[in-house]
Amino acid sequence: MLRNLPAAGLALVLAAAVTWLINLVQDRTQLQGDLAAAKIKVVTAQVAEQQALESARVHRAHLARAADQARQFDIIRNELQEMEGRDAPLSPLLRATAERLWP
């Protein structure tokens, strides 16, 4: 039995080394999978960020157009109110606009 002790010890060390290597390969495979999943999440987040930025840009442009239209409407309304009470008759376009604003 003592004769086989070095061979048994060597077999035990070899088995431990193989087990360690297998665990190392499994850990590496798991980490590669985790890295791939993290990369997908990062790319997805970047795409979502780009979409949000584009949406915000379009929204700001819409708000600017709406504000411009509101200013133009206020100018027209003020002009019509200033014309009220004057002796000159309104043009057909202004009369139609006034009738639409003040039915």
Secondary structure, 3 states (H helix, E strand, C coil): CCCCHHHHHHHHHHHHHHHHHHHHHHHHHHHHHHHHHHHHHHHHHHHHHHHHHHHHHHHHHHHHHHHHHHHHHHHHHHHHHHHCCCCCCCCHHHHHHHHHHCC
